[in-house]
Amino acid sequence: MDWLKRSASLGLGVALAVVVALTGWLFGGVSGDLAAQQKQREVVLLANAVSASLAGAGDTDAVRERLERWQREHPGLQSVRVVAGRELLGSTFAADQAPRMLRLDEKPWFDLAAELRAAIATNVAEGVVRRKTIDIVDPRDGAITVSVPYRVDGEIEGMVQVRVRPAARDVTVSTGWVLPALVLAAGFGIGALLRVHPDRRFDVGRAVALVALLALAIGFQQQRLRSMADATAASAAVLSQVQAAAAATYARTGAPSLPPQAASPWDTDVYGRPLGLIAPDGRLLPEAADAAKDAHTVFLERSFWAVDALGVLVLLFFVQGYAARTAAALREHAVAYAYVAPAMIGMLVLVFFPFFYGIALSFTDTTLFNEQLPFRERWIGLGNFVAILGDFNIVTTTAEGTVVNYQNFYWTLMVTVIWTVTNVTVGVTFGFLLALALNTEGFRGKTIYRVLLILPWAIPNYITALTWRGMFHPQFGVINQVLQMFGLEPVRWFDGVVSSFMTGLITNGWLSFPFMMVVILGALQSIPKDMYEAAEVEGASRWQQLRRITLPLLRPTLIPAIVLSVVWTFNMFNIIFLVSGGEPGGANEILITKAYKIAFEQYQYAYAAAYSTVIFAILLIYGYFQTRVTRATESY
């Protein structure tokens, strides 16, 4: 009873501690990203501006004069090197004699310039921006080295390497301890005044605790959001000042005028793509300022819903009495929990963490090219699921006829369902017939037959898949050789939708019937024989015995085996991937092989994670309703 009286106070305090801790963690991460982003944009902007001013310098004297002006007017600009081909064209280092040829120990400069040139050429040739065209080295000592392409008349001649120490400007979010402490103290104080009735599922005390939790949590988070908005505005103002100062220096060097455009060409990401947030004269573009603010605040606002929901669950865990019962169970069965703890930790690390990480990944747009970006910048919500489930373009009618889109989700789902139903039907049917045969009394040699019939299941399925693929080879396969022996034409098994599907069906049928045979045979041998004897005395036929005795008593064993077989077959990756490969043109892909190819051939990791999440949801719904409708765990 004392535990229940304290549950409101303890629960509200612990729930608020969880909310405050997670909110602080999120803010710390986003604040760090904001500071790093502001610093990176500042140094990249300066490096691009320096490189642009040198493009029309003409001779080495002009290059030296412009470099001196940049270093004189921008104290944070510690050094600049200009490498063109094998030549050091200019440098602000007193020890460097420029222009001159690069020495052997300076070969990394030449290699880096060649790497940036190759990255730009690759992006242009492929039509996809996937390689970085700006190199940034941040040794965490305050000074950052940035290397950008050096262009002359539009052609890449080398690189400009700039070492910048950004001015110390505070654009981080204040994360003091006073406000969190006040929130936690208020939570414990309010909880101490509340009482919950142990025999009720919900009462006034629990309602007040929920309201207090949400009010304190939302108030604390809104204050942090305002701090983030202020920090974002401060960061934008800093970059505006840097752009204006760089534009003024650029103009005084006598470099060509900036082209008339709405945004600065110097404020880019590491791929050289203009961000379009600042005008050439340093003005913040209104639409861009709103977008920059949303990039941080929208992610946090969405995250807070999950944080608050978790806080509510923690509070209910205490006030509903689950915490008390859990603590009592831990005390009573401490030794048992100690024994299973290693296994549970292993499951948590090896199963549950990858599972939940995959679900979280499905709400992003992560690909091979942006996986290094912060999580908040990749968050797109339900976008992947909308793209998967909202695409109904299965059939397209053209002037040449009707074309089936084999890449469509619903086509792949249909093939997967047909694949699962046909394979389970084949496996259960042949397994059931063979089990009945082996269960016949007086059947000679049944032990040998059992061993032989289990062998297809005992052999690793990937070996079986490769063997059957060789047997279906259109030129050298044994199946076509047999067909030709009887005067028939060889079949190009993997060129047709139906014939390619049949190769997988035959292979998986060969692998699936032994499992069903063993399960059903074990269940048959557990049925009391006196039931059949009594049925014979009553005049029941073999068919009536099968329908009235065998099948009902097999039900508790057969239905779970079928559910398990459906899950296995639905995700039977090896057979499809190794036998038919989903040919022709992906027409015979199933969902799991399509998810694999999206992830590791198209490198769309988040889209593949969403595909996998949909697969899990389908199987979860199927398993739940199958066991509920069929009452698989109930016997008769």
C-alpha positions, 0 to 999 in steps of 0.5 A: 500500500505504501508503494501505491501511495508513492507511485504518483510522486515517483512515477511523475518524477521518473517520467519527467526525468526521462522527458528532460533527459531525452529533450536535453540529449536531442537539443545537445545533438541538434545544437552541436550540429548547428554549431558545426554546420555554421562553422563549416558554412563559414569556412567554405564560403570564405574558401569559395570566395577566395578561389573565385577572386583568383580565377581572373588574376592573370599572373602570379603578381596579381595572385599574390596581391589578392591573397595578401588582401584577403589575409589582411582584411580577414584575420581568421584567414590564416593561410592560403595556397594555390596549386595549379597542376604541378606548380605552387602558384601562390602562397601566404606562407613566408617559407613558400617561394611561389611560383615554383614546382611542387617538391616530392613531399608536397605530392599530397597537394597534387593528389588532392587537387586531382581527386577534387577534379575527378570528383567533379568529372564523375558527378557530371558524367553520372548526372548524380552528385555523389562525390564530394568536391570540397575537402574539409579537415577539422582537427578540432583545434579551432582551425579548419583546412578547406580545399576547393577547386581552382578554376580559370575560364571555367576549367579546373586547373587545381585547388585553393587550400585555405586554413581558417580559424572562425571567430568565436561566436556562440550559436549554441543552445543554452542547456543550463541545469536550473530549468530542468531542476525546477521542472523535476522539483515541480513534478515530485512536488505535485506527485507528493500531493496526489493519491491513487486508488489501488483498486481502480484502473483510473481516478482523479489522481492519475488524471492530474498526474498525466496533465501535470506531466504533459504541462511541465514537459511541453512547457520545458520543450517549448522554452528549448524550441525558443532557444533553438530559434534564437540560436538559428537566427544568430547563426544566420546573422553570422553567415550574413556578415561573413558573406557581406565581408567576403563580397566587399573584399572580393570587389576590392581585389578587382575580380570580375563582378558577381553574376546577377543572381538571387543567391550567393554562389559561395555558400555551398555544401561539400558537394559544391551545390549552392544552398540558396540561403544568402544573397550575394550582398549578405542579405538573408533570403526570407524563404531560405531563413524560414527553411533553415529554421524549419530544418531544426525545429520541425525535427525537434517538434516531431521528436517531442511527440515520441518523447512525451509519449514515452513519458506517459508510458513511464508514468502509467507503468508506475501509477497502474501498479506495473512497477510494483509488480515488476519489482516484487517479481524481480525480488522473488525470482532474482536468481532466475532473472540472473540466469536469463539476463545474458540471453536477454542482453544478447537478444537486445543487442543482436535482434531488438536494436537492429529491428528498431533501428531498421524501423527508424531508418524507414522514416528517413531518405538515407542512401549511399550518398547522404548517410553521413548527414545528421539523422534530422536532415534525413528525416522525411516521416511517412514519405517512403511508405506513401511512395511504396503503398501509394503507387498503383501504376501496375499496368501501363497501356502504350501504343505498342500494347500493355506493359506490366510494371514489374517494379511496382510494390503491388505486383511484387506483393501479388507474386509473393502471395501466390508464391507463398500459397502455392509453396505451402500447399505443395509442402503440406499436401505432399508432407501429409500424404507421405506422413500417412504412408509412413504411419501405416502399420506393417509398412516395411522399410519405413525407417529407411524411407524416413531417412531418405525423405528427410535428406532434402531438408537436411542438405543446406538450402543454398546448395540445393538451390544451386543444384536445381539452378544447374538442372534448369540450365537451358543448354546444359541442364539435366531437365532439358537433356531429358526433354530432348531425349523424348523428342521435346524442345528444350525450355528456356526456363528463366525467360518466361514469367510462368516458367521462371516461377515454376523453377522456384516452386519446384525447388522450394517444394522439394525443400519444404515437404520433409519438414511438414512430413516430420511434423505431421508424422509426429502428430499422427503417432500421438493419436491414440489407436483405440480411437480408430478401433472404436470408429471401425467398430461403429462402422466409420469408413477411412474417409470418415476417420480422417475427417472426424478423428485425424484432422481435428486432432492434427489441428493444434500441430498442423496450424502452427506449422503452417503459420511457420511455413508461411512466414518462412516461405514469404521470406524465402530469400535463397531460393528466389535469389539463387535459382531464378534471380527474379527473372525475367526483368524482376517479374518473379521477385518477392518482397524480401529479394526486392528489398535486398536489391533496393538496399544493396544494388540501388543503395536506397537504404531507407526505402529498403527499410520501409519495404522490410517494415511493410513485410513485417507488418503483413506477417504480423497481421497474418500470424495474429489473425491466423491463430485467432481465427483458426484457434490453432493452440486449442485442441478438441 
